[in-house]
Amino acid sequence: MTRVSDIRYVSTRSMPPRSEGLTFDDVLLAGLAPDGGLFVPEPVPELAEHTGVGAGELTYAELAAAIMAPYVGGAVDYDDLVELVAEAYATFDHPDVCPLVALDDDHWLLELFHGPTFAFKDIALQVVARLFDHELERRDDRAMIVAATSGDTGSAAMEAVADRDRLDIVVLHPAGRTSEIQRRQMTTLEAPNVHAVAVDGTFDDCQDLVKAMFADEPFRAEMRLAAVNSINWARVAAQIVYYVWATRRLADDRPVTFCVPTGNFGNVLAGHYARRMGLPVGRLMIASNTNDILTRLIETGELAAHDVTPTLSPSMDIQISSNLERLLFELFEGDGKATAALLGQFRADGRVALSAQQHRRIRAEFAGDRLDDPETLDVMGRIHAESQMFIDPHTAVGVGVAQRRRRPGELVVSLATAHPAKFPEAVAHATGLEPESPPALAAVAGRPERCTSLPNRVDEVKDLVASVRRG
Ligand SMILES: *Cc1c(COP(=O)(O)O)cnc(C)c1O
């Protein structure tokens, strides 16, 4: 039995015996471990009885507080956590928060796009920004979040930080290289503490600018810089909840296989943790677009980098999935040195092989497959023809992989990670029709934009950060 106070977080690059570890609040604010590793919980808590399948009804927010409580430990009072989580999910436009919709008898869609920015990033970020605010209040401190975005993360983070007392946020995006909707979601927010910056450069330039700011220790300390990127453990913890939610709702005797449109491996990793907590999860299917490093890993046991190809599902256009390090640490049985060595070799050579035993273990727990853009459009068109339902290209990659890989009698939940109206061109191309926009998404078209344009120069970006920071 795991008691609330028992959980500690250790780095994926540390070695046993690990008597010491950090608590949730430190891990929340730090993001990355000082040795460059990612934090993982030790031990992994078991699902509490009242959150299990077949136990009584709970609202999504009640379930979320119960699942997150052992991970948060003593860092937040349980009553405060309940309130904070309820507030976070009150921003969603569906009473179920993450509703299930049937595709056929044994295949369901779990809609994760009912938050303020209509992509699944809201589910974690709405909670994480409030946890930040709560902890900074306790420490009587502030933070300035800086981030680079090519799409969904920027607006979800800005929306979550808007009007939080102790936080400011500056999000850099490459000028002219995000979709119109994505840009407007960032530039039309009316809050004094959120700032969109269009950088004259690429997404990589934006990321380099953020890295350069974090690398400047005096600047970092003076500005109280912080990050909310997908390696932050708190984001993974918040994402475990909807796996439990869906399984409870289906209340089926069979284990549930989840199919997850995957980029940085944060979403599917949460499913893996739900399984480790004792949830009856069947297979976890990793769905990729043509940027298929994870599918190839499952097929060959080798991690091999390719160049990134732009696709219709841009949030899955990645070269290496940052959260994979947490799974590798497990495959190395908690040997942080071996984990770091493997990743070092990958960085140096662009490819590295797992052992036969590690490869077997991955194949036992995960399946993977890929869809290219024409196949993705084909799935979108077919789902619309069969059920008059619009799905976005990320969701379609998952649905296509699930349909191809499911076994007879297998119960499958495909995660729907973005609202189709966020990708109207792809939907129109696939179906000949425009999906209807939710009013809150349609409204961004008419609002005035507020955005600072800057050259790709770190001194100018730093000046801006310093000038907008409050208090
Ligand atoms: C971020 C994102 C993904 C990928 O999720 P990961 O946690 O990075 O694997 C998939 N679809 C959409 C719409 C996203 O925004």
The ligand as an SDF file (V2000), in Angstrom:
LIG
                    3D

 15 15  0  0  0  0  0  0  0  0999 V2000
    0.4340   17.2460  -28.7930 C   0  0  0  0  0  0  0  0  0  0  0  0
   -0.5060   16.5530  -29.6970 C   0  0  0  0  0  0  0  0  0  0  0  0
   -0.3300   15.1920  -30.0470 C   0  0  0  0  0  0  0  0  0  0  0  0
    0.8690   14.3760  -29.5940 C   0  0  0  0  0  0  0  0  0  0  0  0
    0.8500   14.1030  -28.2070 O   0  0  0  0  0  0  0  0  0  0  0  0
    2.1830   13.6430  -27.4620 P   0  0  0  0  0  0  0  0  0  0  0  0
    1.8400   13.6680  -26.0130 O   0  0  0  0  0  0  0  0  0  0  0  0
    3.2190   14.6960  -27.8180 O   0  0  0  0  0  0  0  0  0  0  0  0
    2.5590   12.3080  -27.9590 O   0  0  0  0  0  0  0  0  0  0  0  0
   -1.2840   14.5970  -30.8590 C   0  0  0  0  0  0  0  0  0  0  0  0
   -2.3290   15.3020  -31.3370 N   0  0  0  0  0  0  0  0  0  0  0  0
   -2.5230   16.5990  -31.0440 C   0  0  0  0  0  0  0  0  0  0  0  0
   -3.6790   17.3240  -31.6250 C   0  0  0  0  0  0  0  0  0  0  0  0
   -1.6300   17.2760  -30.1980 C   0  0  0  0  0  0  0  0  0  0  0  0
   -1.8190   18.5770  -29.9150 O   0  0  0  0  0  0  0  0  0  0  0  0
  1  2  1  0
  2  3  1  0
  2 14  2  0
  3  4  1  0
  3 10  2  0
  4  5  1  0
  5  6  1  0
  6  7  2  0
  6  8  1  0
  6  9  1  0
 10 11  1  0
 11 12  2  0
 12 13  1  0
 12 14  1  0
 14 15  1  0
M  END
$$$$
